[in-house]
Amino acid sequence: MPQPATANTSQNQPLVNIQHVSYTHWNQTEPTLRDVCLQIQSGTLNVLVGPSGSGKSTLCDLFNGVIPHLYGGKLEGDVWIGSENTRGVKVKDLSREVGRVFQDPETMFATLQVDDEIAFGAENLRFQVEAIQQAVEELLLQTDLHTRRNHLVWNLSGGQIQKLGLASVLVMRPRLIVLDEPTSNLDPGATHSVHQMLLALRDEGMTVLLVTRELDEFLAEADQLLVMEAGRILAAGPPRQVLRDHGAYMIDSLGVWVPETSTIGIALHEELPLDGDIPITVDETCDLLSGFEFSPLSVDTNLGNVSSNHRKSGIQSADRPLVVSENLRYVYPGGAEALCGISLQIDPSEWLMIVGRNGAGKSTLARLLVGLARPSGGTLTLFDRPAARWKIQALANHIALVFQNPEHQFLTDSVADEIKYSLLAHGVADGAETERRTAEMLGMLDLKEVAADHPFSLSAGLKRRLGVATMLAGEPQILLVDEPTYGQDRQMTHTLMTLMREIRARGVAVVMITHDMRLVQEYGERVIVMSEGAILYDGATPGLFERDAVLEAANLRRTILHELINNLRRKGIALPEDLRNSGDFVELLRGYKLGQEV
């Protein structure tokens, strides 16, 4: 592992010192950052959370001098990196101190080939050739890109692109590395590996600032939790302290994702005065629950009196399947086999989730389903016609794909115009109807405030919402969404899932490709697991979490809630089978007697 650069900095002096910073983008009238004060100590792991649009990415642009040197705008206050004020240091010189992994790593790439891209930054900093070669080899292995070292960067999956972005920054050995959602497109196993890598970097002396919603497995080991709201720092401090003081507000008002174990602890703390910290780990939560006498009152194994908003809809259809594939194969030019014998069917009105490791073939399968690629073998029938007989334009009226990178679909200069264009493309020519449906979509997906903005200026989360809006314009029979919750906060994720439920009620089948096992656990009905171009599992969601071999082969991990439930069962506590989320679990606890009257 490349070692971070060192400098003679007093141990009492923070590596990052932001004092009363406000920032207004050049094309905005209202500031995005408002009187931000923040300190980050050297050799610490810092986690930054907040709702979409709270200013997290803008804050990250302060550290390497992109603001104000490249983005312009109005900057007030001071940003110190060590003893240097970023106002007086060029971006190229700050790159030796601060490494930045963008929310969209593709925008970082400067070369064509994977190993060249990793080496590029270190070459520009004129590192020794032997040191560069050694670092590239180590990072190829650590990011699991060694088998793709000679691949073109645009032929990588979304997850592999994120790994490459991380490697291309680590090779430069910065003192501070700033990562904006670096695991959002990674499978759960790869996410775990990145988190372990970041902990190791911290232990080696590197300072890490991580913007993420993936807090479950390593928040307990972070040094500082930072919470943003409306361009301000709401809270900063040790994670357990921040959760205790602000946890309920973070969940209920900001929609921030916190570990399900912490959600349970926060909910109980609201009802019962609890001693000690809010739990983060499974063991801490088990200790908290030791005060409960688990003797059910009237709770059966299907949750009985416990209410849940996430039961299967019960929609059943005797109609013919919309999609049928038998032994479907796809081979890329050059001979790489992406799909090797896929057999499946998709029925009307069903909700199907497809999961699996990065590079398993999920996105390739999606491309075949919408006609962007043709099968190399086997059969694929789409809406009662062989795939080869469909033209893409005609097929688009039946199945709509929201890309993993939605910006690849955008064609106009404003959010509202993008929706209007999609309506026009699907035959909606009446001006009043176009305006009405555009306004409906903008409101449904909380896009009104950015209606006049250029689609490419949106955050990753807002781009996802716009992508969904444009695809719904055609009222397809199947809506196929690739990583729909990337960049979304808790509230918008639930809004999107409610929208998916409403879409199904109109008879549309929803197919979601995702790495979010929490989403699968909470909402999944039928799930398909893919690995190395094949299907390892096709069945009900609860059954997947009991298949150790499938989870391991597909690089998937159980959710922290599932680990908690299994831990309690191992202690002899009988729990219902259908606990989908932390809300279900808290409702269950309300149905049990407390071991001690409060």
Secondary structure, DSSP 8 states (H G I E B T S, - for coil): ----------TTS-SEEEEEEEEE-TT-SS-SEEEEEEEE-TT-EEEEE--TTSSHHHHHHHHTSHHHHTT-SEEEEEEEETTEEGGGS-HHHHTTTEEEE-SSGGGG--SSBHHHHHHHHHHHTT--HHHHHHHHHHHHHHTT-GGGTTSBGGGS-HHHHHHHHHHHHHTT--SEEEEESTTTTS-HHHHHHHHHHHHHHHHTT-EEEEE-S--TTTGGG-SEEEEEETTEEEEEE-HHHHHHHHHHHHHHTS-----HHHHHHHHHHHHS---S----SHHHHHHHGGGEEEEESS--TT-TT---S-S-------S--SEEEEEEEEE-TTS-EEEEEEEEEE-TT-EEEEEESTTSSHHHHHHHHTTSS--SEEEEEETTEEGGG--HHHHTTTEEEE-SSGGGG--SSSHHHHHHHHHHHTT---HHHHHHHHHHHHHHTT-GGGTTS-GGGS-HHHHHHHHHHHHHTT--SEEEEESTTTT--HHHHHHHHHHHHHHHHTT-EEEEE---HHHHHHH-SEEEEEETTEEEEEEEHHHHTT-HHHHHHTT----HHHHHHHHHHHTT----S---SHHHHHHHHHTEEESS--
